[in-house]
Every structure is written in structure tokens, then in C-alpha cells.
Amino acid sequence: MPITILNAKGYSFCKSYQYRDKKLVKKNIFLPRYFRLETAEADSLEQLSALLMRLEDDPSRLIIRGAATDEIDVSKPVRRKKADGLLLPQEAPFVDKPINWRMLGDKYGVSHDTLKLAGDKLID
């Protein structure tokens, strides 16, 4: 399964706080206009977990749900916008592409205690 990652070196997408006048104050996040596009493959839960663990210490990268259109030149920066026929591909490079995801958790009546991992399949 392809995973789309946006990279903006020098920026942090993590929420951060600082004490100011004895109060905890949330710092603003400044999103850049352009990003470098990366993709990674995760065909199993182990691969997805390894990818997420690799990315968790890098605040300049984030995973998005969209997929890049075929016209994108990945060597050039892209904007984080949905594809639009009126804009250049680098300015609106992403399309909603259905990917099969499985939501796990209490919302769907699956407790973490009842799940066992068997290769790439989740079983009761």
C-alpha cells in the first residue's frame, strides 16, 4: 500500500507549548507553502509500524491521505492541495484515492485484548 509523505525541512508540524508568564501557551504552527513529496510502501502491519516509528522523531514530515497525480514531477516541490483542472499539477497535485484501511478499536467493538497478530492478518 503506498503511503504519501510530505517533507518540509526546517518546519515542525508537532504541537508545542511554552511557559509564558507562568502560563502554558500553545505555539503557532507555520505551514510552508511547498513540500517535497515522498512515498513509502507498507504492505503489512509490521511495515506500517516500522514506517511510523521511523517518522515519529521527524517533525518535518507528515503523512497525508491523498495520492499524487501521474503528472507530478517529484523532483520539484508541490503544494498540499487537491487536484484541480484549473491549476498546474505542481500547484494542486493530489487526488483522493481509495485505499483499504481497517479501523480497529473500541468504536467497532474490537478490544485490543482480543486481537492477535498472525502474519499480516488480524484474528480473534
N, C-alpha and C positions, 0 to 999 in steps of 0.2 A: 504494500500500500504506500503510495507516495505521500510524503509529508512536506508541506511548503513552509519554509522558514524565511523570515525577513531579518536581515542583519543591518544594524546601524551603528557601526563602531563609534565610540565616543559618547553614545547616548545610553541611558539606563531606563528600562521600562518597568523597573521594580518600584513599588510604592516605598517611599522612605519618609521618615519623620525626624524632626529635630526638636530639641528643647529650646524655647524662646520665651524669655520672661517667666520661667518656671511652668510653662505650659507646653504640652506636646503638640506640635504643629506639623501637619502633613505638607511635604514639599511638592510643588507642582512638577508634573512630568511634561517635558517638552518633546513632542514627537517631531522627528525630522520629516521633511517633505519627500525625500527619496531614500530608498533602501536598496541593498544588494539582495538579490534573490538566490536562495539555496534550496535544494531539495534533498531529502533523505528517504531511504526506503525502510519500512518497518513492516515486515510480513508476519511477525509473531508478537506475542505479548512481551517476550524477552527482548526482542529488538526494539520495541517501542519503549520499554522501560530503560534500556541502555541509552537510547537517544535522549529521553527526558532527563536522565541522570547527567548526561554529558552537557545538556543545555542549562540545567538548573543553576550552575555557577557562572553563567554568562548573561548578565543583564542587558546586553546589547542585541540579543536575538530573541525573536518570538515566533511562535507557531500560529499560522492562520488557517482558516477553514478552506479558503479558496484555492484554486489551481491556476497556474499561469496559462495564458493562451499560447497557441503554437507560434504566433508571430513575435514573441518576446525575444529580444537579444539579451541573454543572461549575463553578458559581459558588461552591460550598462545598467546604471541604477534605474529602479522602477518606483512608481508611486503606489500607494496602497489604496487603489480604487477598483471598483467593479468595472468590467469591460463595457465600453460604450462606443457604438459605431461612430460617434461624432468626435471622439478624441483619438490621438495617436496611441498605438499599442503600449508604448512605454509609460504613457500617462494614465492609462486605465487597463492594466494587464490581467486582471483576474476574473475568472468565471466561477459560478457556483457549480461544483462538480460533485455529484452524489458519490459518497464513499460509505461502505457498510461499516458502521460503528456499533458497538454493543455497549449500552449503558448498564452499569452494574451498580447496585446499591439498594438502600432501603426503599427508595421510591418505587422500585419494581418488585418488592417483596423478596429480594435476594440478600441474605445477610452474608457478611464477609466470612463468618464461621462455617457456612455450608459450602463454600466454594473450594474446590481443589483444582490445581493446575495439572493438566495431563498433556504435555507437549504444548500444542497451540490451542487446545480445546478446553473450555471450562465445563466442568461436570459437577453434578450434585454429589 
